[in-house]
Amino acid sequence: MVPPDNLAHLPRRKRWEIERAAQVLFIEFEEAQTTKLSEKSRRGRILKLILFGSYASDAWMGSHQRGYFPGYDLLVVVNYEGFSGGYEAWERARQRLLHEHMMTYRISTPVNFVVHTYQDMNDQLARGHCFFMDIARSGIVLYDTPGYPLAKPKAVDPLVARVEARHCYDHWFASAGRFLRLAFVALADDFDNEAAFLLHQATERFYLCVLRALALYSPRSHQLDFLRSQAERIAPELIKVWPRDTSFARRCFRRLDHAYVEARYSPDYAIVPEELTWIAEHVTHLRQAIEAVCTEYLGSASETKADGEKS
């Protein structure tokens, strides 16, 4: 499935893990197809599988030297919308990959993936969205169905991009701020589970803010670990917001990540005030860092436009 030379820049173990992740994605997708009765429901195909992010180049080595360990980032391209992000196979694939990473340790590095249709990806390329342009330009193709070429990336109008980026920033930063305010209200009233959920929502929205402002795109996911990795990839200065050097720090982030579902629905979800205080403090740091990153980016975009007009 994976052309042997495409991952030659990676150690053998990393190559095997990426190949294993690709295998899991195909197995779960194909098994979901076999359970369908109608011909229409069995017409799904994976057209492309592309590795992007740190492991598509030698950037992962620099990350490791700084004590930051990114995950494998994969783009799955399918033929129809019904087999994209909400398709049942992908949740099973996520759970299986998580199990192999956290329980059996078969895969040492987290696996993140997003799913888009072939038409959607080409539409995004035609619109000049840099997330997809970067993948088309620098991603490593692990699997490719003949006859489905990618559209030629189109440079986006800087003025249009700036207007859209400003709109995304204004909307998502304000939304995240409101959830953070509500979280502090819940904290003051000792509503621990509600506070955890609200802090999760604030964090998710802050990451959506930076992703949509800088890349005009964000993956369809509530997984903070995944959103964090994507945001830190385009804005490395955000890495320092969440310490990873202690078991307490790592546990707190896991509690926050799990709060989206478990804090609302699981009677077994538990979080202590010390963890909540630490999380709230770092979500506040995240807010400040996101504001600084986006303000600098939008300011640079304005200066670039002004320079262009003068010339």
N, C-alpha and C positions, 0 to 999 in steps of 0.2 A: 504493500500500500504506500509506504513512505519511500520515495526515491533515496537510495543510500547516500548520495553525495549532498543532498539538500541540508543535512544536519551535520556535516563533516566538521563544523567549527565547534561542536559540543563534545564533551566527554562521552564515552560509551554509555555510562549509566544514564545520563540525561537523555541521550538518543533513545534508549530503551524505554524510559518512562514516557516520553512523548509518543512513541509508537504504541505503548500500552494504552494511553489516554485515547488515542485515535481509535484503537480497537474497541474500547468500551463504547465510544460514541456510535460506531457502526453497529455493534452487537445490539445495543438497546434500541436503536432506530429500526433495525431489521426485524427484531423480535416483535416490536409494536406493530409492524406491518403485517406480520403473519397472523395476528389475532383479529384482524379486521375481516368482516364478511363482504362488504361491498367492494366492487372493483375500484371505485373512486377513492375509497379510503386506503387502498393499497398501492396507489400510484406515486407515493412519496419517494423521492430520491435525494441523496446527498450528492450535490454537484461538485462542491469544492470543500476542501478543508485547508485552512491557512493558519500557520503559526505567525503571530505578530508579537510586538512588545520586546522585552529585554532579551529573550532567548532566540529571537530571530537575528540577533547580531552578537557581538562580544560584549554588549553593555551589561549583561548579567554579572560578568567578572568584577566590574567596577562596583556594582551594587553589593556584591558579597564582601568586597574589601572594606566597604563602609558599614558593614554589619546589617545590611538590608537584603532580604531574600525574597525577590519577586516570584510570582507564580507563573506557570505556563499559560499563555493567552492564546486561545484558538477561536477562529471564526468559522462557523459552519454555514455553508450556503446551500439552501434547499430549493426545490423547484416550485412549490406552491405555498401560499400563505398559511394554509391549514396545518402545515408541518413545520412552522417556524417556532417562535419562542414559547407559545403556550402548549405545544404538543406534548402529550404525556411522556413520551420517550425521554425527553430532556430532563425532567425531574428525576426519573429513575437513574439516568446517567450521572446527574449531579450527586445523588445519594451514593451511588456505587463508587464514584471517584473519591468522594469524601471518606467513605469507609476504607478504601485502599490507602488513603493518605493518613487518616487519623487513627485507624484501628489496626489494620494489618501491616502498615508501614511499607506496603509494596511500592508505593509512589512517595518519594520523599518531599516532593514539591507540590504545593496546591495547584489544582487545575481549574482555570477559569475559561468559560466559553460563552460566546454569544451566537445567536442563530438569526440569520436574515435570509430572505428570498433572493434569488438571482436578480429578479426585477428591481427589488428594493436597493440592492447594492449598486446596481448600475445607475439607478435614479440618483442615489447619493453621490456617486462619482460625477455624474453629469451636473449636479448642483454644486460641486466643488467642496464638499464637506471634508475637512482635512483628516478626520479619523479614518475614513475609508480611503482617501488618497494616500495616506501613509501606509496603510495595509497593502494597497495595490502596488505601491512603489517599493516597499521594504519587506513585506511579508514573505514567508517561505511557504510555497505550495506543497502540501503533504499529499494531497489527492486532488485530481482534476479530471472531470469528465470532458472528453473532447466535444467540441461544437458549442461551447458556452464561453466565449471570450468576454473579458471584462471591458466595459466602456472606457474610452479614453478620458482620463480625468480632465475636468474643465476648471480653470482658475476662476474662483468666485470673485465677483465684484467687491473690492475692499469696502466700499460704502455700504453695500447690502449686508456684508458680513458683520460690519461694526454695528449697524442698527439691530441686527438679530442678536448679536452678542450682548449688547446693552439691554435689550428687552429680556433676554434670558437671565442675566445677572439681576436686574431689578426685581423680577418676579420671584426667582428661587431664593435669593438672599433674604428678601422680606418674609417669604413663607417659612424658611428655616428659622429665622429670628423669632417668629411668633410661636413656633413649637418649642423653642428653647425657653421662652418666657413662661409658657404653660408648664414646662418641666420643672422650673424653679417653684412655681406655685404648688405643684404636686409634692415636691421635695419638702416644702415648708409644712405641708399637712400630713407628712409621713405616708403618702400614698406611693409606696415603693414601686410596685409593679407598673402603675400608671406613669410614674416618673421615668422608669426605664424605657417604656414604649415611646414616650414623648421625646426622650433623648435620642432614641434610635431614629425617629422621624426627623428630628433636627439635623442629625448627622447625615442621614441619607440626602436631605435637601441641600445641605451645604456642598456635598460632593456633586450632586446634580448641577448645582450652580456653577461650580468651576469647570465641570466637564462641558456643559452646554455653552458657557461663555467663551471658553478657549478653543473647544473642538466642534462646537455646534452639534454635539451628539452626546448621548449617554446611554449605556446599555439598559435593557429592561430587566432590572434586578433590584431586589430589596436586600441582597447580601452585601453588608458593609465591607467585608473583607475584599470582595471583588471590586466594589466601587472605589474603595480606598486605593487598591493597586492601580486602577486605571487613572485616577486623579493624580497619584504620585508619579505615574509615568510621564504625564505631561507637565507637572509642576512639582519637581523633586523637593522643593523647599517645604512641602507639606509632610515629608517623611518624619521630620523631627517632632511633629505634633503628638504622635502616639509612640511612647517608648516601648521597645520590644525586648529590653534587656533583663526583665525580671518576670518571674512566674505570675506575680500579682498583676503587673501591667497586662500581660497576655490574657490572663483570666478575665480581667475587667472588660477588655475589648470583646472577648467571646461572649460574655454575659450581655453586652450591649448588642452584639450582632444577633444573638438568639432572641432578643426581646421582641422583635417584630411579630413573631408568632407566639412564643412561649409565655411572654409576660401577659398576654391577653387570654390565652386559652389553656395553658397547662397549670394544673394545681401544684405541680412539682417545681415550677420555676421559683428560684430563690435568689435574692440579691440583698446584700447587707448595706447599711448606711455608709460604711467606709468605702465600699466599691462605688456606690452611687455618687458620693462626693467627689471621688477621683475622676469618674467619668464626666460629671458635669463640668469640672474644672477644665478637662481636656477638650470637651466640646466647645467650651468658651474660647480656648486657645485656637481651635480649628476655625471658629468664626472669624477671629482676628486675622489668621493666616489667609483664609479664603478672601477676605476683604482686601488684604494687601496685594495678593496675587492678581485678583481681577481688576483692581483699581490701576495697578501698574500696566497690565495688559491693555485695558481700554484706553488708558492715557497714551500708551505707545501707539495704538491704532489711530488715535486722533492726531498725534504728531505726524505720523506717516502720511495721513490724508492731507494735512495742512502743507507738508513739504511738497507733496505731489501737485497741489494746486498752485503753489508759488512758482514751481518750475514750469 
